[in-house]
Amino acid sequence: MSQASKWRSRRRDAAWASFSRCSASFDMPGLYRPAGRGGISTGSSNRGAMLVTVAASLLLAQDAPNLQAMLSQVSPERLEATVRKLASFQTRNTLSPTLNDAAEWLTGEYNKIPGVKAELMKYTLPKGRRVPEDKEVVQVVARLEGEDDRIVLVGGHLDSLNLQVDPVTGRAPGANDDASGTALALELARVMSAKKWKHTLVFVGFTGEEQGLHGARALAARAKTEGWKIDAVLNCDTVGSSANLAGQSDPFRIRVFSEEAETHKSRELARIIEFLTRGKIQVEPDKPFGVKLVFRRDRFGRGGDHTPFAEAGFNAVRFIEVHEEYTRQHTPDDLPEHMDFAYLANVSRCVLAAMAALADAGPTPTDVRIDMRQGHDTTVTWKPEPGTRYVVYWRETTSPVWQWSRDVGESGTCTVEKVNKDDHIFAVGAVGGIPVAAN
């Protein structure tokens, strides 16, 4: 360990040693810190091999007991097989006959998974950009029913595009864009089906994305009409390559785009995803796989299937690789041979870790407040739900991520000694859930 690393470690441990107890009339559950070590080791993306070594997680309170076992079940070989199958269709353009073939194949794969029920959802692709006339098309929607009707949704877009020739008939393998995200969602359904979750899980193969996000818009409208209680939408689009042709490489991170709005909490969803996945997956010793937060709706001039959900008032974010290769997108050269399946497996594990926490989260706390009286300590209060465990989070006002947290059990109050409310932002959430800012 370098001197700088030793100094950071000593400083971090000293800070945690100074934390105080929360005010509660019962024995307080374990105090825990954001993890920087531990988790599953998956081997270097550059080596292309998966070293499955399960270690104890440091995110004690927010780890499902079987999370590390689930992370180890994510298979880069299975992800690659799915991507190669999808890329084998001549094209998956939403207007092409072979899109229906791909959708039927994907539906069949979902329906092979115990407990998962998939359907071909019909909707009308409206005349407009890249669409000469109205056309009825399909997309894939699969459900794994939970104990209640709250929903966590994950998906990628099934359709592909070739802008170099006739987009309807031209060869469009769409391996990275976006067979990668479609394969990720299918892999998570396979892994997560072994457990009964508190909330219902929905897995989607969107279509109409390349014509203007029409499939996502249709599903978001359906969700509003039918009263779906969606807690989170995790859109995974172009998540299968760790490097580009400019020589840039980052096998250790995935970007998560989010926007801030009064009608949804997508920014807070992104922030808790970063926290929930921190330190869970080790690519190399002392090199964990993690999230790079980007505080924008999406890239400049681009869009994704999370956007219609955010516009409809749902919490929605986009996962995308750090270094895109733009020259291969929407061409016949978007091939599996250019992908990094060890990286895609790590992205899948990252999304899985977040989804597992969100899928078992308790009710969102209400009436979260800060005691406004002057003092050196900060006291936060909220209305607790019986049987729900809560976590208090805080960060400096200039920090984009949650720096500290405390599991307070079923309490409705927490006092953090010698932490000034003026210099920090506080929030409270059910364990694994999206926090609510304290006012």
C-alpha positions as a printed Julia matrix, in Angstrom:
439×3 Matrix{Float64}:
   0.0     0.0     0.0
   1.32    3.46   -0.93
   1.85    6.18    1.7
  -1.08    8.1     0.19
  -3.31    5.03    0.45
  -2.25    4.44    4.05
  -3.01    8.08    4.89
  -6.45    7.88    3.28
  -7.18    4.63    5.1
  -6.13    6.06    8.48
  -8.16    9.22    7.86
 -11.25    7.23    6.87
 -11.0     4.89    9.86
 -10.45    7.79   12.24
 -13.51    9.54   10.87
 -15.65    6.47   11.37
 -14.3     5.91   14.86
 -15.54    9.37   15.82
 -19.16    8.77   14.8
 -21.79    8.95   17.5
 -24.83    6.86   18.2
 -28.27    7.79   16.97
 -30.78    8.7    19.62
 -32.98    5.65   20.1
 -34.42    3.71   23.01
 -33.09    0.37   21.79
 -29.73   -1.14   20.94
 -28.63    0.44   17.7
 -27.88   -1.84   14.73
 -24.41   -1.75   13.24
 -23.0     1.5    12.04
 -21.68    1.06    8.53
 -19.55    2.96    6.11
 -19.51    3.17    2.31
 -17.56    0.17    1.12
 -14.27    0.5    -0.65
 -13.11   -3.06   -0.2
 -14.64   -6.51   -0.27
 -17.29   -7.78   -2.64
 -16.95  -10.22   -5.5
 -13.7   -10.34   -7.46
 -14.3   -10.81  -11.17
 -10.88  -10.54  -12.73
  -9.52   -7.89  -15.05
 -11.64   -6.9   -18.0
  -8.45   -6.85  -20.05
  -7.77  -10.5   -19.25
 -11.31  -11.38  -20.25
 -11.56  -13.97  -17.47
 -13.88  -14.17  -14.51
 -12.28  -14.98  -11.19
 -15.14  -15.8    -8.88
 -14.06  -15.12   -5.31
 -16.8   -14.18   -2.91
 -15.76  -12.04    0.04
 -17.67  -10.39    2.86
 -19.28   -7.09    1.9
 -18.66   -4.0     3.97
 -22.08   -2.58    3.2
 -23.42   -4.65    6.07
 -26.9    -3.29    6.5
 -27.8    -3.08    2.83
 -26.49   -6.43    1.6
 -29.1    -9.07    0.91
 -27.79  -12.29    2.48
 -27.46  -13.96   -0.89
 -26.29  -10.95   -2.91
 -22.7   -12.06   -3.32
 -23.88  -15.49   -4.43
 -26.15  -13.85   -7.01
 -23.34  -11.64   -8.29
 -21.2   -14.73   -8.85
 -23.96  -16.28  -10.98
 -23.78  -13.58  -13.64
 -22.22  -15.31  -16.64
 -20.18  -13.47  -19.3
 -20.5   -16.56  -21.49
 -24.29  -16.48  -21.28
 -24.33  -12.74  -21.95
 -22.16  -13.27  -25.02
 -24.4   -16.07  -26.29
 -27.45  -13.8   -26.01
 -25.73  -10.91  -27.77
 -24.52  -13.17  -30.58
 -27.99  -14.61  -31.06
 -29.56  -11.16  -31.28
 -26.82   -9.95  -33.63
 -27.44  -12.95  -35.9
 -30.75  -11.52  -37.09
 -30.3    -9.61  -40.36
 -31.65   -6.52  -38.65
 -33.78   -5.73  -35.65
 -35.1    -2.5   -37.1
 -38.52   -1.92  -35.59
 -40.1    -1.79  -39.06
 -38.49   -5.03  -40.25
 -40.05   -8.53  -40.2
 -36.97   -9.85  -38.42
 -37.68   -7.59  -35.43
 -40.74   -9.76  -34.79
 -38.56  -12.87  -35.02
 -36.13  -11.44  -32.48
 -38.96  -10.35  -30.18
 -40.55  -13.8   -30.29
 -37.19  -15.42  -29.52
 -36.59  -13.08  -26.57
 -40.11  -13.68  -25.24
 -39.47  -17.41  -25.4
 -36.21  -17.04  -23.46
 -37.96  -15.09  -20.7
 -40.76  -17.64  -20.5
 -38.23  -20.42  -19.95
 -37.28  -18.8   -16.62
 -39.3   -20.16  -13.67
 -41.7   -17.53  -12.34
 -41.2   -15.08  -15.21
 -44.09  -14.34  -17.57
 -43.36  -12.44  -20.78
 -45.67  -10.9   -23.34
 -45.42   -9.22  -26.71
 -46.85   -5.76  -26.07
 -48.42   -4.22  -29.16
 -48.39   -0.49  -29.79
 -48.56    1.87  -32.76
 -45.35    3.34  -34.12
 -46.5     6.76  -35.37
 -45.6     8.2   -38.75
 -42.64   10.52  -38.44
 -38.85   10.39  -38.13
 -37.64    7.19  -39.85
 -41.27    5.95  -39.99
 -43.06    6.44  -43.36
 -46.52    5.52  -42.02
 -48.26    4.35  -38.86
 -47.43    0.74  -38.09
 -48.43   -1.69  -35.33
 -45.31   -3.17  -33.75
 -44.35   -5.17  -30.66
 -41.92   -5.05  -27.77
 -41.13   -7.52  -24.98
 -42.35   -7.0   -21.41
 -41.63   -9.67  -18.77
 -42.66   -9.75  -15.11
 -41.42  -11.54  -12.01
 -44.17  -11.0    -9.47
 -43.15   -9.87   -6.0
 -44.96   -9.75   -2.68
 -46.49   -6.35   -3.49
 -47.28   -4.2    -6.52
 -44.38   -1.76   -6.3
 -42.15   -2.15   -9.36
 -38.48   -1.96  -10.24
 -37.99   -1.98  -14.02
 -34.84   -2.75  -16.0
 -34.44   -2.89  -19.75
 -32.54   -2.24  -22.93
 -33.77   -1.63  -26.45
 -34.17   -4.64  -28.69
 -34.26   -2.75  -31.96
 -31.2    -1.89  -34.06
 -30.42    0.51  -36.9
 -28.18    0.87  -39.95
 -28.0     4.42  -41.29
 -25.51    3.59  -44.06
 -28.06    1.79  -46.27
 -31.8     1.13  -46.28
 -32.47    1.16  -42.52
 -35.31   -1.37  -42.74
 -33.49   -4.11  -44.67
 -29.79   -3.25  -44.25
 -27.6    -5.45  -42.06
 -27.82   -4.05  -38.51
 -26.36   -6.42  -35.89
 -26.7    -3.83  -33.11
 -24.48   -5.83  -30.77
 -23.46   -3.11  -28.36
 -26.35   -0.8   -29.28
 -28.29   -2.39  -27.75
 -28.16   -6.17  -27.64
 -25.85   -5.52  -24.68
 -28.6    -3.95  -22.56
 -31.18   -6.47  -23.76
 -28.88   -9.34  -22.77
 -28.21   -7.71  -19.39
 -31.93   -7.55  -18.57
 -32.42  -11.2   -19.57
 -29.43  -12.27  -17.47
 -30.77  -10.41  -14.43
 -34.14  -12.14  -14.86
 -32.4   -15.51  -14.86
 -30.36  -14.74  -11.76
 -33.05  -12.94   -9.77
 -35.79  -15.5   -10.44
 -34.36  -17.79   -7.75
 -35.58  -15.47   -4.96
 -38.97  -14.12   -3.94
 -38.64  -10.33   -3.9
 -40.68   -7.81   -1.97
 -41.44   -5.82   -5.12
 -42.37   -6.89   -8.63
 -39.57   -6.88  -11.2
 -40.22   -5.92  -14.82
 -37.75   -6.69  -17.62
 -38.2    -4.93  -20.97
 -36.88   -5.26  -24.5
 -37.94   -1.86  -25.84
 -38.49   -1.26  -29.54
 -39.0     1.95  -31.48
 -36.02    3.46  -29.66
 -34.17    4.32  -32.84
 -37.26    6.03  -34.25
 -37.76    8.31  -31.25
 -38.19    6.32  -28.01
 -41.69    5.25  -29.04
 -41.73    1.88  -27.27
 -40.68    3.43  -23.99
 -43.23    6.18  -24.46
 -45.97    3.6   -25.05
 -44.99    1.59  -21.96
 -44.71    4.7   -19.77
 -48.18    5.77  -20.92
 -49.51    2.28  -20.16
 -47.9     2.41  -16.72
 -49.62    5.73  -15.98
 -52.99    4.52  -17.26
 -52.85    1.24  -15.33
 -51.48    2.86  -12.17
 -48.15    1.04  -12.01
 -46.25    1.92   -8.84
 -42.79    2.19  -10.37
 -40.05    2.98   -7.88
 -37.18    2.92  -10.38
 -36.46    2.53  -14.08
 -32.95    1.34  -14.95
 -32.32    1.8   -18.66
 -29.22   -0.03  -19.9
 -28.18    1.14  -23.36
 -24.75    0.57  -24.93
 -23.11   -1.07  -21.94
 -20.83   -3.7   -23.49
 -17.49   -2.09  -24.34
 -14.77   -0.75  -22.06
 -12.71    1.05  -24.75
 -13.0     3.1   -27.93
 -10.88    3.48  -31.06
  -9.32    6.7   -29.73
  -7.35    4.62  -27.24
  -9.47    5.52  -24.21
 -10.32    2.69  -21.83
 -12.16    2.37  -18.53
 -13.0    -1.2   -17.48
 -13.75   -0.09  -13.93
 -16.77    2.21  -14.3
 -20.2     2.62  -15.86
 -21.82    6.01  -16.35
 -25.26    6.73  -14.89
 -27.1     9.72  -16.35
 -29.87   11.42  -14.4
 -31.79   14.67  -14.32
 -33.25   16.64  -11.45
 -36.9    17.66  -11.47
 -39.76   18.43   -9.12
 -41.9    15.66  -10.63
 -39.52   12.75   -9.97
 -36.44   11.77   -7.95
 -34.19   10.45  -10.71
 -31.14   12.3    -9.4
 -31.59   10.72   -5.96
 -32.06    7.34   -7.63
 -28.7     7.76   -9.37
 -27.03    8.85   -6.14
 -28.28    5.83   -4.19
 -27.28    3.49   -7.03
 -23.73    4.78   -6.7
 -23.85    4.2    -2.94
 -25.47    0.76   -3.12
 -22.94   -0.56   -5.63
 -19.8     1.02   -4.17
 -17.2    -1.65   -3.41
 -19.44   -4.58   -4.29
 -17.42   -5.81   -7.29
 -13.64   -6.09   -7.42
 -12.2    -6.14  -10.94
  -8.63   -6.24   -9.66
  -7.13   -5.96   -6.16
  -7.87   -2.43   -4.87
  -9.72   -1.66   -8.13
 -13.48   -1.97   -7.58
 -16.04   -1.58  -10.33
 -18.18    1.49   -9.74
 -20.54    4.14  -11.0
 -19.6     7.46  -12.58
 -22.47    9.87  -12.0
 -23.31   12.28  -14.81
 -25.82   14.93  -13.84
 -27.53   15.31  -17.21
 -30.62   13.7   -18.72
 -28.47   12.11  -21.43
 -25.58   12.86  -23.77
 -25.66   15.96  -25.99
 -28.1    15.5   -28.85
 -28.94   11.93  -27.8
 -31.73   10.22  -25.92
 -32.69    6.98  -24.21
 -35.66    4.94  -23.06
 -35.46    6.27  -19.51
 -36.55    9.72  -20.67
 -40.26    9.02  -21.37
 -40.55    7.49  -17.9
 -38.97   10.54  -16.27
 -41.29   12.77  -18.28
 -44.21   10.7   -16.95
 -43.06   11.33  -13.38
 -41.17    8.1   -12.67
 -37.64    7.87  -11.27
 -35.5     6.83  -14.23
 -31.79    6.72  -15.08
 -29.56    5.54  -17.91
 -26.55    3.23  -17.65
 -24.0     3.59  -20.46
 -20.32    2.75  -20.91
 -17.76    5.46  -20.2
 -16.09    5.55  -23.63
 -18.52    5.07  -26.5
 -17.27    4.29  -29.98
 -19.56    6.47  -32.08
 -18.23    5.34  -35.47
 -19.63    1.82  -35.0
 -23.09    2.84  -33.84
 -25.89    2.39  -36.38
 -23.56    0.57  -38.8
 -22.96   -3.06  -39.87
 -19.76   -2.87  -37.8
 -21.56   -2.93  -34.43
 -20.46   -6.52  -33.88
 -19.95   -8.82  -30.87
 -16.26   -9.04  -31.78
 -15.82   -5.41  -30.7
 -17.35   -5.97  -27.26
 -15.82   -6.79  -23.87
 -18.0    -9.42  -22.23
 -16.1    -9.42  -18.94
 -16.94   -5.7   -18.76
 -20.58   -6.36  -19.66
 -20.71   -8.96  -16.87
 -19.41   -6.39  -14.37
 -21.97   -3.85  -15.55
 -24.63   -6.53  -15.11
 -23.42   -7.21  -11.56
 -23.5    -3.49  -10.81
 -27.09   -3.15  -12.02
 -27.99   -6.36  -10.17
 -26.59   -5.04   -6.88
 -28.67   -1.88   -7.2
 -31.79   -3.68   -8.35
 -31.59   -6.24   -5.54
 -31.5    -3.49   -2.92
 -34.32   -1.52   -4.52
 -36.43   -4.67   -4.95
 -36.49   -5.34   -1.2
 -36.64   -1.74    0.05
 -39.24   -0.71    2.6
 -41.69    2.21    2.37
 -40.35    5.68    1.66
 -40.15    7.76    4.87
 -42.37   10.81    5.23
 -42.1    14.14    7.03
 -38.29   14.06    7.04
 -37.07   17.13    8.92
 -33.96   18.68   10.43
 -34.11   20.21   13.9
 -33.48   23.88   13.09
 -32.22   24.86   16.54
 -28.65   26.09   16.61
 -26.05   23.65   17.87
 -23.0    21.61   17.03
 -25.01   18.43   16.38
 -27.61   17.62   13.72
 -30.87   15.87   14.57
 -33.07   14.41   11.83
 -36.61   13.14   12.43
 -39.22   11.36   10.3
 -42.4     9.31   10.61
 -41.33    5.65   10.78
 -43.39    2.76    9.44
 -43.59   -0.25   11.78
 -41.21   -3.01   10.75
 -39.15   -0.77    8.45
 -35.45   -0.15    9.01
 -34.02    3.2     8.03
 -30.67    4.66    7.03
 -29.59    8.26    7.54
 -27.25    9.59    4.84
 -25.21   12.77    4.77
 -22.68   14.51    2.56
 -20.94   17.83    2.31
 -22.87   20.35    0.24
 -20.23   20.19   -2.51
 -20.16   16.38   -2.75
 -22.16   14.64   -5.5
 -22.27   11.34   -3.57
 -23.33   10.16   -0.14
 -20.17   10.18    1.97
 -21.51    8.81    5.26
 -24.48    6.76    6.41
 -25.91    5.19    9.52
 -28.33    2.3     9.97
 -30.76    3.43   12.69
 -33.07    0.43   12.75
 -36.76    1.21   13.17
 -36.16    4.54   14.87
 -37.73    7.8    13.75
 -34.91   10.06   14.9
 -31.14   10.32   14.62
 -28.68   12.74   16.17
 -25.26   12.99   14.56
 -22.89   14.62   17.01
 -20.45   17.32   15.93
 -21.67   17.4    12.33
 -22.9    20.87   11.37
 -26.19   20.98    9.47
 -25.08   24.15    7.67
 -22.23   22.32    5.93
 -24.01   19.08    5.07
 -27.02   17.66    3.26
 -29.0    14.98    5.11
 -31.51   12.41    3.88
 -33.35    9.36    5.19
 -34.37    6.22    3.34
 -35.62    2.73    4.03
 -32.74    0.26    3.79
 -32.03   -0.14    0.07
 -34.51    2.56   -0.95
 -34.25    6.03   -2.46
 -33.61    8.56    0.34
 -35.74   11.62    1.01
 -33.93   14.9     1.67
 -34.37   16.4     5.13
 -35.71   19.95    5.22
